[in-house]
Amino acid sequence: MRYAKYKKTGIEWLPQVPAEWEVKKVRQCFNLRSQKVSEEDYAPLSVAKMGIVPKLEDAAISLAEGDTRKLVRKNDYVVNSRSDRKGSCGIAPCDGSVTTISIVLEPKNVVPRYIHYLFRSTPWVEEFYRNGRGIVADLWTTRYQEMRNMQFPYPPLAEQEKIVKYLDEKCGKIDEAVKAKEREVELLKECKQSLIAEAVTKGVQGKRKMKQTGIEWLPQVPAEWEVKRAKYLFVKHQRPVNELCDIVTAFRDGQVTLRKNRRLTGFTEATDYSGYQMICKGDLVIHQMDAFAGCAGVSDSDGMGSPILIACLPRREDVNVHYYAHVVRLMGHNGYIKSLARGIRERSSDFRYDTFARQYLPIPPLAEQEKIVKYLDEKCGKIDEAVKAKEHEVELLKELKQSVIAEAVTGQRKVV
């Protein structure tokens, strides 16, 4: 349902609003809070896409002394001025402090949750970005000097409350649906990991006689399988690079491919390739810092790889690299690789080749390795398709939520 009458605003991103609404500038409805405080006196808060949240314990902390952060009071509105981080803003749930790149606003004569929805809506986020400045996307900043004169729709306070109540209900239902779909995705992924663990450690031939191994992550294997250290199965290769080649990257989902095959932005570009190595199609590639998260696989391309990648070639003819890619990823997903990384920071490991070389690995007969790979390709492929479909449904729900919010806060839909 639309409002009975609209008026033009002359604003490009907001061409019209309901006739009884006003259009105001940010500086008319907020006071800028810029008091500096210390992290010791006011707990650090993070400005993230999910809103304003307590800073993670394992996040980097400031080493500077003195008052190096901005004061935030409960119900203040905080925006990350780095406008490349679109949608990183929200209402502070408590008193605290944020980094100096954040804009801290004290609301006045406005319903905070209405602003919460408005400032996180796609039209406003894009306008906030448009008002920024910088050299490249990841150095793009929208300062308060630009933000203060940005205009936004200002319904009567009673209407703001009504919009908030409407969006809390509608978005709450969508969020519940999203959580349900995301849980389905997690269950599918858990099913996939369970399937892989069963296949690579017990085979796919049904119930069979097992033997004990004495290995922490691999307590037993089929009686006819061997168990040997990785150094007897693989050798590390360090080939000279051809700088005309594209960059090969290992991803946490197990794909090892040319960087350009996945995306073109978001990577840190190297200025010196002297430490790089040649990765060849068919290499077993392990990312030594991210192996704990399943970052290992068989390269599908030739190209240059960073020193952080371990390129392994089989020493024996009875080694199927695709089978052992599953094995290494299993060691990551079950937490074993992480357990080897003593003293390493959270969300990282240091799984170097000499560490990998000491680990015991199962050795099924080659024919069975190939059978396991074929089985997992088929079964995991179906699960991956189901996951992709569910994730698409999640994206559609999130787009629906954004549409509902945008229509309500800009007055294109009348809430009742």
N, C-alpha and C positions, 0 to 999 in steps of 0.2 A: 504494500500500500504506500502511495506517495502522499506528500503533504499537498494541501489544497492550492497553495500559491508559492512560487519561487521568485527570487530576485537575483539579478546578475551581480557578480562580485568583481569582475575585472582581473581575477587571479587565474593564471593559466592552469594550475593543477586543481583548482576548485572553482569552476566557472559559475556555479549557482548554489545557493543555499535556500532553505525555507524562508519565506518572507519575514517571519517573526524572529529569526535568528540574527545574531550579529556576527561580524568578522573582526577579530582582535589580533593584535600583535603579541608575541610571546612576552615582551617586556611589560605589557599591561596586566598580565595575570600571574607573573612570577617575580620574586626577588632573587637576585643572583647571590649565592652563598660562596664565598671565596676564602673563608678563614682557614689558615693552615694549622694542622695539628700533627701529632706524632702517632705512629703506628702503635706504640706502647700504650698511649692513653685512650685511643679509639680503635676498636677492633677493625681490621681491614675487611672491606667488602669488595666483591668482584662485580663488574658491570658486564653481564653476559646476555646472550640472546634469549635465555630463559627468564631474564629479569635481574634483579639485584639479589645476590646470594652471598653468604659468608665465604670468604676466601678459602680455597682448598688448603689443607695442611701441607700438601706436598708441592704447592705452587711456589714460584720464586719469591723471595722476600727482599725488601730493600735493605741495602747495606749502609745507606746514608744515615747520618745522625741528625737529630733535631726535628723541627716541624716540616715534614716533606710531603704531607698528604693534605687532602681537603676534608673538612668536617662535613658529615652528613647527619641530619636529624631524621628521626622516624617520620615517614610520609613525605619526605623530600623526593623530588623527581630528579633522577640522575641519568645523564645521557653520555655515552662514550663519544667524545668529539671526533674520534677516528672514524669518519663516515664510511670507510670501506667495511667496517664491521656493522653492517646494516641491521637495524633492529635491536642493537645492544643498549637497552634502556629499561627503566622501570621505577616503581615506587620502592623506597628503602623500607625494609621491614623493621628496622631498628636503628638506633644511633650507631655511627661507625665512621670509617674514613675510606676515601677512594684516591686513586692516583690523580695527579694534577692534570692529566689530559681529559679528565671527566668534567662535564658541566653539571653543577649542582644547583637545582632550582627549588625555591620554597614557594609552593602554590599559594595564591591568594584569590579569593572570589572565584574559585573554580573547583569542581568536584574532581579530586585526584584520580579516581579510577576512570573517569571519562577521558582525562588526559592520558592515562595509561593505555587505554585502547587506541586513542587517536594517534599518539606518538609511535605506536608499534604497528600502525596500519601501513600497508604498502604505499598508498599515495603520499603519506607524510614522509615515510622513510626515503622515498625517491626524491622528494623535494628537499629534504635535509641534505641528501647526497649532492644534489644539483647546486646547492648553495655553498658547497665546500670548495677548497682549492688545494693544489698540490702539484707535484711533478709526475708521479705515477700513482697507480691505483692504491698500492699499499702504503703510500705516504700521504694520502688524501685526508684532509682535516676540515671539519666545519667548526669554526670557533663561535663563541657566544656573540661576538660582534656581528656575525652573519645571522645567527639564530635569533637574536633579540628582535629583529624586525620581520621575521617570518610570520605570515598571517595564517590563522586557523579558524575553523567554524566554531562559534560560541553560542550554543543554544541557551535558553533560560535555565537557571540552576535546577528547577524542577524537571525540565526535559532532560538535562544531563543525568540526573538520578534515574529517570525512567530508562534512558538508553543503557546505563550501566546495568540495571536490573535485567533488562532484556538480553544484553550480551553475556552477562554472567550465566544466565540460564542456557542460551543457545550454544555458547562456546563451551560451557561445561559438558553438555551432551556430546559435542564433537570431540572434545578432549578425551572423554570416556571411550568413544568409538576408536580414536587413535590409539589409546593405550591397549585396548583389546586387540587391535590389529598388530601392534608392535609386539604384544605378548605372543601372538600366533607366530610372528616372524622368529622370535627367540626360541620358541618350542621347535620350529622347523630346523633352526640352526643347531639346537641341541641334539635333535634326532640325527642330523647329518654327522655331527661329531661322534655320537655314539656308534653310528654305522661304520664310520672310518676306523674307530678304535677297535671295534670287534673284528673287522676284516683284516687290518694290517697286523694284528697280534695273534689272531686265531685262525685266519684263513676263511674261505667261503665254502668249505666242503662239508659243513654240518658238524655234528658232534664227533670228536676224535680224541685219541689219547694225548694227554699233555705231560710236559715235564717242567720241573722247577728250574729257574735260572739264577736265582739269588740277586737279580737286578731290581733296583728300587722301582723303576717305572715300568718294568716288563717282568713281572714275577713268574710268568709261565708262558710257554709257547708249545705248539704241536711237537710231538716227540721226534718227528723226522726233520725238523728245522734245525739249522745251526744258529749259533749266536757268537758274534765276533765284534771286536772293537772297530769303529768306523775307519781307523787308519789303515786297516787291511782291505777295506772296500773302496775307499776313495782317496784321491790325491788332489791337493790344491794346486791350481794352475794360476800363474801370474803372467799373462801374455802382454807383449807390447801393444800399444794402442795405435789405431789409425784415426787421427783427429778429424777425418772427414766423416766418420761414422756418427750416427745418432746415439743418444744416450739411452741405455737400458736401465730400467728401474724395477726393483722388486716391491710388490705391494702386499699388504697384510691379508688380502684374500687369497694369496698363493699364486697370483699371476706374476710372471716375470716377462716383461715385454718392453718394446720401445716406449719411452715416455710419451711421445706424441700420440700413441695409440689410445692413451687413457684421457689425457687432457693437455692443454697447451699452456695453462697458467697455474700459479700457486707453487712452483718449484723454485728453489734457490739455485741460481745460476753460478757455476764455478768459473773462476777467472784463470785458474791454473789446472791443467789436466795432467801434470807430470806424475801424479800418484795414481792416475786411472789405469784400468786394465781392460783387456779385450774380453768380452763375454761372447760366447758362441752359442748358436742354436743347439739345444740338447744338453747344455751344462746344467748340473744341479746347482742352483744359486741360493745361498743363505745370507740373509741380512743380519750381520752379527749384533746389531743393536735392537732389532725388532723381531728376531727369531722367536722370542717368547710369545709374540702375538700371532704366530703363524706365518711370518714373512719369509717364506721359502718356497721354491718351485723350480720348474724346468723352463729355461729360457726358450721362447718361441722365435727369437731373432738374434742376429749378430749385431753388436754395438759396443760402445764404451760403457764401462761401469765404474762407479766410485770405489775407493779403497775399502769402504764399509761392506762391500759385497764379497762373499767367498764363493769362488767358482770351483766346483768340484767335478772331477772326471773319474769314472769307474776304473779300478785297478784290475777287476776281474770281468770275465765275459758273462758271468751269471748274475749281473746286477742290472736291474731295470730302474733307471733314474726316476721314473714317474712313481714307482712304488715307494722309493725312499724319500721322495718329496712329501708323500703322505705321512711317512714315519716321522720326519723332522717336524712337520706341522703338528702332528699329534703330541710330540714331546713339548711343543710350545703351548698348545691349548690345554694340556693336562697339568701345566704348572711346573713341569720338571726343569725346563730350561731356566725359568725364573729362579728356581731353587738353587741353581748353580751360581747365580750372579750375586755374590756376597758384596754388600756395600755399594751397590749400584743404585742410582736414583730411581724413584718410582716410574712406571711406564717405560722402562728401558731395561736392557741387559747388555752383557758383553760376551756373547757366545762366539768366541774366536775359533779359528780352525783347530788350534791345539787342544781346545776344550772339546770341540766336536770329535776330534780324532780319538779321544780317550773313551768316548761313550760306546757302550755295547748296543749293537743293533741286531734285530732278527734277520735271518737269511733263509727264506723259503726257497724251494727249488725254483729255477727261473720260470718254468712253465706256470707255476702257481703264482709267482709275482705278477706275471702277465694276466692271469685269470683274475686276480684281485683288482688290478688296475682297470680292466674292462668292466668288472662288476661295479666298481665305485664310479667310473665315468657315467654309467647308465643310471645308477640309483641317485648319485649326487646331482646329476644333471636335472633329474625330475624335481628334486628338492629345490635346487637353485631356481628353476622356473617358477615354482610355487612361491618362493621367497620374493622373487622379482614382482610377481603379480600382487602379493600382499603389500609390498613396499610402494607399488604404484597406487594402490588403494589409499595408503596412508598419505601420499602426496596429494591426492585428490581431496581428501578430507581437510588437509591443511590449507589447500587453496580455497575450499568452501568456507572455512573459518575466516580467512582473510577477506573474502568477498562479503561475508555477513558483517564483519567489523567495519569495513570501508563504507558500505552502504548506510550503516546506522550512524556512524560518527560524522559523516558528511551530509546527512539529511536526505540521501537519495531513497531511503526507505523510512516510512513513519512507523515508529514502534508503538504498540498499544499494550 
